[in-house]
Amino acid sequence: MQNGTYKGRLPDNPELPEFIATAVFKRDVFSETRAGYFAGDPEKRIIHRLVSAAPRWSRPLAWLLAKREIRGLKTVRGLKGVPQLIGTDRHGLYRTWTEGAPLHLARPTDLKWYRSAHRILRDLRRLGVTHNDLAKPQNWLMTPDGEAAVIDFQLASVHKRRGPLYRLMAYEDFRHLIKQKRAFAAHLMTPTEKRILARRSLPSRIWLATGKKVYNFITRGLFRWSDGEGTGDRIDREGPAITAALKTDARVKDVALTVYSLPAKGVGIYAFVETEADERSLRARLKGLQVELIQPVAHLPRRADGTVRDDILRLIAMNQMTELDGLLAREPELRPLVEALAAHRLNFTDRRMTELEG
């Protein structure tokens, strides 16, 4: 693991216990997000955002984002429904784990969730904090008790003055919550909320016409992010030929194909191959067929009738570790096999594919 070289990095913190990582949830050009626990307390789950794992070329910006998150989390310390900052060191930050299902999977239809979400935003506003990234359903959670929680404060702002910029950003946070409500519980929309969404503010329209295009160019072009819109029909169109080619190797027992979000746009094919062969020999069988990721596995997860658990493989391929954790909590007998598959997964980004969320 490389140490950060950005001169504004955080100092060592000898007061923090040893962190023991149990899983990598996400990896991008700004950090690596690990789940684990502090030595001596394995029952308390912790999140470690490892900023020093960022590539050298992006590390200065990665540290700037990390310090925004740290400042935001320090300001909201003690609030219900937000992560709690535990500590920092020269590698990044540690925060509490928030139990819950991401909004695009939980799809709450109960008014209780939306009331608690509004309460969180009112609390943030009282402290002069705007989140600035609530258009992403992944940043909203539904906790086990049916209430809302917000995560990922990398883009959060702490405002000393309640001027026009602050009011605009706070308004946009509320507007994005209303958009989530329209997507998952349109029947709960109030006339006022409908009017707000029917007409964008002037700054919002300017952003869409200018800043959003620049943002997309940077994230999709330079940093190669994507939400994977448009899954197409690659599995239907290319899958049979790929499966047949891989099975020409006598060591291949079975093949399961799924898709994941590619950089910029579109989807890639992720092949889980039940075999003792290595990836290189499997690729030699494809003869020009395009498969972005191939993961040889000893055993595929299966249902009682023998069919492959494609729902599990899809979560692994799309790096949806939080959702996978929830599934394993419901089906603990699968945990040893599935955790072994997830530990060797080949995709560490968390870009969504909206057409697969149903």
C-alpha atoms as one frame of an Amber mdcrd trajectory, in Angstrom:
protein
   0.000   0.000   0.000   1.401   3.345  -0.994   1.467   6.260   1.388  -0.132
   9.524   0.329   2.280  12.122  -1.031  -0.043  15.129  -1.092   1.498  17.694
   1.253  -1.907  18.456   2.767  -2.455  14.886   3.875  -3.447  13.986   7.408
  -0.922  13.083  10.114  -0.490   9.665  11.704  -2.938   8.859  14.470  -1.441
   6.439  17.017  -4.644   6.581  19.060  -6.553   4.559  16.451  -6.558   0.778
  16.995  -5.364  -1.530  14.244  -7.948  -1.753  11.460  -8.653  -5.251  10.133
 -10.230  -5.185   6.679 -12.749  -7.883   5.810 -13.935  -6.684   2.388 -13.279
  -4.096  -0.296 -16.548  -2.411  -1.227 -15.404   0.052  -3.849 -12.296   1.218
  -5.667 -11.989   4.267  -7.903  -9.495   7.006  -8.748 -10.234   8.817  -5.467
 -10.068   6.082  -2.842 -10.642   2.500  -1.855 -13.534   1.843   0.518 -13.012
  -1.056   2.887 -15.256  -2.634   5.493 -13.782  -4.152   8.615 -13.340  -3.666
  12.338 -10.873  -2.413  14.899  -8.752  -5.042  16.630 -10.450  -6.218  19.773
 -13.964  -5.269  18.641 -14.937  -7.536  15.710 -18.667  -7.037  16.290 -18.554
  -3.320  15.449 -18.349  -2.795  11.714 -16.267   0.156  10.471 -15.782   1.790
   7.074 -12.279   2.922   6.077 -11.925   5.261   3.103  -8.341   4.645   2.044
  -7.336   7.797   0.177  -3.673   6.813  -0.049  -4.735   3.962  -2.372  -5.667
   6.494  -5.071  -3.359   6.679  -8.100  -0.557   9.207  -7.719  -1.953  11.453
 -10.471  -5.358  11.830  -8.791  -4.209  11.909  -5.182  -4.247  15.703  -4.689
  -7.909  15.871  -5.716  -8.636  12.709  -3.735  -7.310  14.358  -0.574  -9.337
  17.502  -1.221 -12.502  15.391  -1.465 -11.552  13.442   1.649 -11.066  16.638
   3.620 -14.486  17.862   2.458 -15.961  14.641   3.783 -14.085  14.909   7.064
 -15.185  18.496   7.585 -18.788  17.618   6.765 -18.822  14.607   9.092 -17.301
  16.625  11.927 -20.049  19.221  11.520 -22.908  16.688  11.546 -21.489  14.670
  14.448 -24.309  13.430  16.653 -27.079  13.745  14.061 -29.336  10.767  13.525
 -29.279   9.209  10.067 -25.735  10.196   9.008 -22.368   8.406   9.391 -20.302
   9.282  12.429 -16.638  10.140  11.970 -14.429   7.944  14.157 -10.998   9.223
  13.268  -8.457  10.041  10.587  -4.869   9.168   9.775  -2.378   9.689   6.967
  -4.173   7.088   4.849  -7.709   8.456   5.083 -10.694   8.380   7.369 -12.726
   5.947   9.465 -16.479   6.228   9.952 -19.297   4.172  11.333 -21.075   1.607
   9.204 -24.693   2.459   8.370 -26.988  -0.528   8.199 -29.571  -0.303   5.434
 -30.580  -1.010   1.859 -29.837   1.498  -0.934 -32.862   3.422  -2.079 -32.995
   1.940  -5.577 -33.386  -1.520  -4.028 -35.446  -0.649  -0.956 -37.899   1.436
  -3.043 -39.761   2.801   0.027 -43.475   3.492  -0.346 -44.197   4.332   3.294
 -44.522   7.985   4.326 -42.356   7.214   7.374 -39.201   6.996   5.234 -39.811
  10.316   3.467 -40.613  12.139   6.695 -37.353  10.938   8.245 -35.470  11.931
   5.066 -36.912  15.455   5.297 -35.888  15.558   8.945 -32.276  14.725   8.018
 -32.169  17.536   5.453 -33.675  20.003   7.932 -30.993  18.999  10.461 -28.260
  19.482   7.869 -29.673  22.851   6.912 -29.722  23.952  10.543 -25.969  23.255
  10.678 -25.251  24.971   7.377 -24.365  21.724   5.587 -25.413  20.752   2.067
 -24.806  17.218   0.811 -24.674  18.027  -2.928 -24.911  14.401  -4.142 -28.420
  13.283  -3.295 -29.481  12.662  -6.889 -27.756   9.274  -6.493 -30.129   6.715
  -4.939 -27.049   4.876  -3.621 -26.480   7.730  -1.172 -29.889   7.205   0.433
 -30.503   4.145   2.610 -33.538   2.611   4.245 -32.537   1.359   7.688 -33.951
  -1.856   9.207 -36.512   0.214  11.131 -37.818   1.780   7.918 -36.243   5.217
   8.322 -33.888   7.158   6.065 -30.133   7.527   6.282 -27.660   9.459   4.131
 -24.090   8.416   3.325 -21.101   9.625   1.253 -20.207  13.195   2.224 -17.330
  13.561  -0.267 -19.041  16.455  -2.049 -20.627  18.013   1.038 -20.211  21.723
   1.769 -20.110  23.454   5.154 -21.346  27.033   4.790 -20.365  29.754   7.247
 -22.831  32.143   5.657 -26.398  31.452   4.573 -26.053  33.398   1.336 -27.563
  32.767  -2.116 -25.193  29.890  -2.948 -26.020  28.081   0.274 -29.765  28.557
  -0.244 -29.522  27.234  -3.793 -27.553  24.158  -2.764 -29.875  23.422   0.152
 -32.876  23.809  -2.167 -31.298  21.354  -4.624 -30.821  18.784  -1.845 -34.545
  18.981  -1.072 -35.453  18.902  -4.760 -33.421  15.730  -5.264 -35.252  14.104
  -2.367 -38.550  14.982  -4.023 -37.292  13.406  -7.253 -36.570  10.185  -5.353
 -40.069  10.339  -3.932 -41.523  10.713  -7.414 -39.538   7.704  -8.584 -40.506
   5.344  -5.764 -43.675   6.718  -4.138 -45.408   9.022  -6.598 -48.711   8.460
  -4.791 -47.301  10.359  -1.779 -46.393  13.491  -3.757 -47.964  16.720  -2.506
 -49.200  19.477  -4.866 -46.291  21.682  -3.747 -43.752  18.953  -4.510 -45.253
  18.447  -7.944 -44.972  22.161  -8.663 -41.330  22.199  -7.560 -40.417  19.414
  -9.955 -42.473  20.835 -12.780 -40.318  23.946 -12.961 -36.568  23.991 -12.459
 -34.869  26.976 -10.884 -32.878  29.267 -13.182 -29.493  28.166 -11.709 -30.519
  24.543 -12.177 -31.352  25.158 -15.841 -28.009  26.914 -16.340 -26.228  23.976
 -14.714 -27.892  21.487 -17.060 -26.956  23.563 -20.099 -23.334  24.194 -19.073
 -21.845  22.709 -15.914 -23.500  19.304 -16.242 -21.904  18.837 -19.660 -18.483
  19.637 -18.240 -19.158  17.298 -15.296 -20.113  14.457 -17.648 -17.008  15.051
 -19.739 -14.777  14.849 -16.667 -16.457  11.903 -14.948 -17.251   9.805 -18.004
 -14.370  10.839 -20.212 -11.404  11.546 -17.941 -12.278   9.523 -14.839 -14.264
   6.899 -16.798 -17.353   6.799 -14.599 -20.717   5.628 -15.807 -24.139   4.710
 -14.490 -24.454   2.100 -17.201 -27.671   3.313 -18.732 -28.756   1.170 -21.642
 -27.938  -2.487 -20.919 -28.798  -3.444 -24.482 -29.112  -7.142 -25.220 -25.496
  -8.291 -25.262 -26.233 -11.424 -23.247 -29.025 -12.469 -25.620 -27.068 -11.520
 -28.716 -23.560 -12.718 -27.822 -24.104 -15.051 -24.867 -24.798 -18.361 -26.675
 -21.629 -18.127 -28.770 -19.517 -17.156 -25.730 -20.887 -20.023 -23.640 -20.384
 -22.529 -26.453 -16.795 -21.371 -27.024 -15.866 -21.616 -23.348 -17.385 -25.090
 -23.068 -15.053 -26.414 -25.755 -12.589 -26.696 -22.876 -13.313 -30.059 -21.271
 -12.451 -28.618 -17.849 -15.381 -26.173 -17.989 -18.364 -27.536 -16.096 -20.686
 -24.542 -16.511 -20.773 -20.876 -17.537 -22.876 -18.048 -16.123 -22.914 -14.653
 -17.846 -24.070 -11.324 -16.496 -23.445  -7.668 -17.288 -21.885  -4.737 -15.459
 -21.451  -1.056 -16.192 -18.635  -0.131 -18.542 -16.775   3.179 -18.379 -18.393
   6.064 -20.248 -21.399   4.148 -21.620 -22.827   0.702 -22.192 -22.202  -2.606
 -20.463 -19.581  -5.285 -20.347 -20.021  -9.038 -20.139 -18.799 -10.691 -16.956
 -18.328 -14.465 -17.238 -18.271 -16.707 -14.167 -16.786 -19.990 -15.344 -16.976
 -23.127 -13.207 -13.644 -24.708 -14.042 -10.120 -25.557 -12.946  -8.697 -23.744
 -15.984  -7.109 -20.308 -15.686  -8.316 -17.111 -17.333  -5.629 -17.119 -20.012
  -6.564 -20.556 -21.331 -10.257 -19.629 -21.262  -9.648 -16.493 -23.314  -7.796
 -18.555 -25.895 -11.083 -20.384 -26.529 -13.029 -17.238 -27.341 -11.382 -16.630
 -30.734 -12.343 -12.990 -31.123 -15.520 -13.026 -29.028 -15.610 -10.071 -26.635
 -15.836 -10.827 -22.924 -14.583  -8.017 -20.715 -14.144  -9.993 -17.481 -13.680
 -13.726 -16.885 -13.591 -15.114 -13.358 -12.805 -18.832 -13.035 -14.579 -20.299
  -9.974 -14.531 -23.663  -8.263 -18.297 -23.693  -7.736 -21.203 -21.525  -8.845
 -23.943 -20.696  -6.310 -27.072 -22.729  -7.063 -30.656 -23.122  -5.957 -32.043
 -26.387  -4.614 -33.132 -27.385  -8.135 -29.593 -26.914  -9.463 -30.142 -23.661
 -11.379 -27.478 -20.975 -11.026 -28.176 -18.074  -8.664 -27.864 -15.336 -11.279
 -29.133 -12.778  -8.745 -26.043 -13.370  -6.607 -23.678 -13.291  -9.569 -25.207
 -10.019 -10.792 -24.562  -8.358  -7.434 -20.951  -9.550  -7.446 -20.386  -8.463
 -11.050 -21.800  -4.983 -10.359 -19.911  -4.741  -7.047 -23.101  -4.242  -5.048
 -21.570  -5.449  -1.794 -24.092  -3.823   0.523 -26.954  -5.529  -1.277 -25.027
  -8.816  -1.293 -24.511  -8.480   2.454 -28.259  -8.134   2.934 -28.915 -11.234
   0.846 -26.412 -13.270   2.848 -27.992 -12.121   6.092 -31.210 -13.730   4.837
 -29.455 -16.837   3.498 -26.437 -17.370   5.775 -25.824 -20.891   4.492 -24.502
 -19.345   1.263 -22.007 -17.061   2.956 -18.803 -19.208   2.689 -19.216 -19.848
  -1.035 -20.440 -16.372  -1.973 -17.851 -14.490   0.082 -15.107 -16.509  -1.623
 -16.510 -15.499  -5.037 -16.818 -11.855  -4.002 -13.284 -11.749  -2.605 -11.910
 -12.523  -6.076 -14.288 -10.323  -8.076 -12.863  -8.281 -10.936 -15.033  -5.152
 -10.840 -14.638  -2.677  -7.969 -16.672   0.278  -9.221 -20.208   0.903  -7.949
 -21.828   2.274 -11.090 -25.485   1.357 -11.380 -27.435  -0.062 -14.284 -30.880
   1.418 -13.939 -32.571  -0.991 -16.343 -31.749  -3.903 -14.027 -33.303  -2.391
 -10.932 -36.898  -3.036 -11.892
